[in-house]
Amino acid sequence: MTDNRVERFIESAKRVGATVEKTENLEEAVKYIADKAKGTTLVPVTPLVIRYGLKALLQNAGVEVLNKQFRDGGQFPGAGVTFSNFAMADTGTVVLESTDENIRLATTLPERHFIIVDPATILVDNLAAAAPMNALHEGNAPKFIAYITGPSRTADIERVLTIGCHGPRELYILLVENISSDLMEN
Amino acid sequence: MATDMTYKQSVDIAIGNPKLSKALHLFGDAYLIARENAFRGLNFEEMRTELAAIKDEVRVRRKELLADFIKNAEAAGSKVFIAKDTKEANEYVIRLAKEKKATLIAKSKSMVSEEAHLNKALAEHGIRAAETDLGEWIIQLAGQRPSHMVMPAIHMFKEEVSELFSKEAGKHLPAEIKALVDHARERLRKEYFNADIGLTGANFLIAETGGIGLVTNEGNARLCATLPKVHVVFAGIHKLVRNIEDAIKITQLLPRNATGQLLTSYVTWIRGGVSADGGQKEQHIVLIDGGREALYESKACQDALRCIQCGACANVCPVYQTVGGHVFGSIYISAIGIILTAFYEGLDKAKEITRACIGCRSCVAVCPAKIDLEEIILHLRNEVTKIYGMGAIKNVAFKAVMKNRSLFHSMVRAASKLQRPVTEKNADDPGRRIIRHLPLHFMSRDYTEWRNLPAIAEKPFRDQFDSIVQKVDKPICRVGFFVGCGADFVYPEVGVSLTKVLNSFNVEAVFPKTQNCCGIPALYAGDTETGEFLAKQNVEAFTEAQVDYILCICPTCTMAVKRDFVNRLADQPQWAAKAVALSLKTMDASAFLENVLGASAKMRAVRSVKEITYHDSCHLKRGSNVWTEPRALLESSGHRIAEMKNSDRCCGFGGTYSFLSHPQISKQITRDKVETIQATGVKTVATDCPGCMIMLKGAVGKADPTIRCVHTMELLAETLEQK
């Protein structure tokens, strides 16, 4: 990559309150998650989760992975772990195709959300996302695509920025190379 | 706001609550900085021009795009309902709720649901609406309506929130913001799980995909769209966009302009009924007209539907900062609120607030959709005047007096004599009299207790001009001087100064005697008939004068000649071409000196350096985009400018606004300006507008008589005299 989009992404994401870590490989990322995740952890099953056996990796590392219906995991589960489709450097945004309900529950309900991003999927800016967004919308199947930029926030009381309103209070972005450069999968 | 309260009472109560105004001022200042940072490296002007074009195309193609949206949404399994008004929209939701035996609806923020009074309609059928946006929940508990589009509870303080939350929870909650947010997080989580229906708004309806987009920060919209098994989208038809790329362009402007964020925490793109609890969700999209089609059809006002609801027009509005959104608005507030109220709730609901705009154009400067809010508001004010009249004083002043030039001018001359008993010598400027107090039958004490009003000059500029000896030798050009009432009758010395300055560059000034008031005071009062009459009088006077340029020393007059004369006479072929010809050669004196004559480069090398501060007049900076020119002229003529904070914030004058319609609001805005001038510690404040001079000389004079307020042309003339 000729431009500095990875560095730019890290800077933008940190500015909005995300924690960004470059990790050597998936095992290291799993270790990082195991260290920070507390309580029930939701890990929705997706093609990349299956390919890398992420659930087993997390479980073996001691993470309390929920093995029943996510709706039965309590109203405030401890953590959610997902991969991402792609990201955008200008705003520090990660994009996650979330049509499967479990992905939505794992990224809206928990106190903290861990999201694994392949740096090869970082786009230079929001406008560059138009093409993959259009591709994700091909056909007419129902779709739910989430842009996530930092943790949940509000300024509704006295205009004071407060983190952690209705969504995750903490957002951890783990950069792991060679996961998948396909923007259509997560 | 209680309905039995008069508008005037609500203004007085708001002004009596300085805590709110102070909070809104702090917010306004912080907003400007955050916004500037958010747009760094981007071209706002280009971006908003593009957005305006996108939205205009949607307007033109709206029927076709709406059909596309419906077709694509239905293909993805959504049910789409078009409601001609908010009542139909409410009925649809009530019917659906009954069909689903729903008793609880979890809602994320939807302004159109406020417009529809949806919660109340649901309650009447035993259906509870749970607002989950923090600000919306606060005002729901308080039984109020939003006072800002983006931050609905911006008018409330943490102590009030703690009281509301404690009462609802049945236990004491401390007035600490973090604790209150945590409480809302915990308390409202139940609602998503228990709700039968989740209702969200939509920031865009994408024709090409049939999907919607939500731009949010808290995360409640995602929960409302995920946990309940039915998703209702409640949206105005103007949220249509062609495709995803256009929607992305909106997301580049909306958060930056709303809160200074590069992007909100969440942008959520939803199409159709996605999976839910082992099955498939039902998605119902309720598209509401509710006056929007009529607004699209109104040529004078249709640009208002370009609005992306960022709330910036409130953030920068001095009137909003003074009285808040509950006074200056209805469901929608501030500048855009005036227009939307007129179309969605009716002109009678908007008649007071159309007059509450001071006309400073700060909203126009920050609008991401390039809506000329001020122009639309003036149009509506005219409509209000047609139906409800403009009040006896203005009726006599504009219709009977101003239209008759010689009567108007001889009355002003006579007033100069009649005012004698009520004027006194100005301590600061003994040659000039000021009005100590006005006869009470004419105006109340309210008008002079906080400022000195200038007395009318003994000899107006029009009677002095012929005696000015112009020292020019084969002048390089002849300029027609459009003096304006302020300089003509109150500050004729500004006109004398300009003539001196022009002569020093070998330019001859011409003064067509039949010129009259530019008509803006009448126009701002909603009297377009008098405005048109005056436009013709002036166009005739200056066309006959055959000059190379027309100069004004009042930025409002500049706007009148450049913009309003052309608009006012556009439909009359015998006048239109003349008005355009004059418009093209009209400019503000500072702009002429700097941009045509290159004066600052020629004025270098001056002995002394005097420290001054500079106030940007609203209509000079935002009406003519002139603000570097006077600074260049002043700096090259031996002045160092110590910039005041918010130098381009309105001084509170607004013409008749500060005298007749809203003196109590003006007073507050002027006080802010005086404070910022005093904070510079500088003893001279320059400006390029006689209107601002009336306001500043008067209010600064009361606050600190050692501060001098002066027109840029006067300082330039003084420098030239020293040479």
Contacts between the chains, C-beta under 8 A, distances in Angstrom:
chain1	res1	chain2	res2	distance
A	12	B	262	7.0
A	16	B	261	7.7
A	16	B	262	7.6
A	16	B	265	7.5
A	71	B	277	6.3
A	75	B	189	4.8
A	75	B	190	7.0
A	75	B	193	6.1
A	76	B	186	7.8
A	76	B	189	6.8
A	90	B	262	7.0
A	91	B	262	4.6
A	91	B	263	4.1
A	92	B	262	7.8
A	93	B	263	5.9
A	93	B	267	7.8
A	99	B	274	5.3
A	99	B	275	6.9
A	100	B	275	6.1
A	101	B	226	6.9
A	101	B	274	7.0
A	101	B	275	4.5
A	101	B	276	5.8
A	101	B	277	7.1
A	104	B	222	6.9
A	104	B	226	4.5
A	104	B	274	7.9
A	105	B	226	6.8
A	108	B	219	6.2
A	108	B	222	4.9
A	108	B	223	5.4
A	108	B	226	6.0
A	109	B	223	7.8
A	126	B	248	5.5
A	126	B	251	6.7
A	126	B	252	6.1
A	126	B	263	7.3
A	127	B	245	7.5
A	127	B	248	6.1
A	127	B	249	7.7
A	127	B	252	7.7
A	129	B	248	6.7
A	130	B	244	5.7
A	130	B	245	4.4
A	130	B	248	5.7
A	133	B	244	4.9
A	133	B	248	7.5
A	133	B	269	7.3
A	134	B	243	7.8
A	134	B	244	5.7
A	137	B	209	4.6
A	137	B	211	6.9
A	137	B	244	6.9
A	137	B	271	6.9
A	140	B	72	6.5
A	140	B	75	3.9
A	140	B	76	5.0
A	140	B	210	7.0
A	140	B	271	7.9
A	140	B	272	7.5
A	141	B	76	6.8
A	141	B	272	7.2
A	142	B	76	5.3
A	142	B	77	6.0
A	142	B	271	5.9
A	142	B	272	3.4
A	142	B	273	5.5
A	142	B	274	4.6
A	142	B	275	7.8
A	142	B	280	7.5
A	142	B	281	8.0
A	142	B	283	8.0
A	143	B	76	7.5
A	143	B	209	7.9
A	143	B	211	6.5
A	143	B	269	7.0
A	143	B	270	7.1
A	143	B	271	4.4
A	143	B	272	6.9
A	143	B	274	7.2
A	144	B	225	7.7
A	144	B	268	7.3
A	144	B	269	7.3
A	144	B	270	5.2
A	144	B	271	7.8
A	144	B	274	4.7
A	145	B	268	7.5
A	145	B	269	4.3
A	145	B	270	8.0
A	146	B	222	6.9
A	146	B	266	6.6
A	146	B	267	7.9
A	146	B	268	5.6
A	146	B	269	7.8
A	147	B	263	7.1
A	147	B	266	6.4
A	147	B	267	3.8
A	147	B	268	7.2
A	147	B	269	7.7
A	148	B	265	7.1
A	148	B	266	6.3
A	149	B	262	7.7
A	149	B	263	4.8
A	149	B	264	6.8
A	149	B	265	5.4
A	149	B	266	7.3
A	149	B	267	7.8
A	150	B	265	5.5
A	151	B	265	6.9
A	152	B	217	7.2
A	152	B	218	5.8
A	152	B	219	4.1
A	152	B	265	5.6
A	152	B	266	7.8
A	153	B	217	5.1
A	153	B	218	7.1
A	153	B	265	5.4
A	154	B	134	5.0
A	154	B	135	7.8
A	154	B	181	6.2
A	154	B	217	6.2
A	154	B	218	5.0
A	155	B	151	6.7
A	155	B	217	7.8
A	155	B	259	7.1
A	156	B	133	7.3
A	156	B	134	4.1
A	156	B	135	3.7
A	156	B	138	6.9
A	156	B	151	6.0
A	156	B	152	7.3
A	156	B	153	5.7
A	156	B	218	7.8
A	157	B	134	7.1
A	157	B	138	7.5
A	157	B	153	7.1
A	157	B	156	7.6
A	157	B	158	5.6
A	157	B	161	5.5
A	157	B	177	4.9
A	157	B	180	6.0
A	157	B	181	6.8
A	158	B	23	7.1
A	158	B	156	8.0
A	158	B	157	6.3
A	158	B	158	5.6
A	158	B	177	6.4
A	159	B	23	7.6
A	159	B	27	5.3
A	159	B	30	7.6
A	159	B	151	6.6
A	159	B	154	6.6
A	160	B	177	5.1
A	162	B	177	5.8
A	162	B	178	6.0
A	162	B	181	4.7
A	164	B	181	7.2
A	164	B	182	7.6
A	164	B	185	6.8
A	165	B	134	6.0
A	165	B	181	5.9
A	165	B	184	7.2
A	165	B	185	6.2
A	165	B	217	7.3
A	165	B	218	3.9
A	165	B	219	6.3
A	165	B	220	7.3
A	166	B	132	6.8
A	166	B	185	6.1
A	166	B	188	6.9
A	166	B	189	7.7
A	166	B	218	4.7
A	166	B	219	4.0
A	166	B	220	4.2
A	166	B	223	6.0
A	167	B	218	6.9
A	167	B	219	2.6
A	167	B	222	6.8
A	167	B	223	7.8
A	167	B	265	6.9
A	167	B	266	7.0
A	168	B	219	7.5
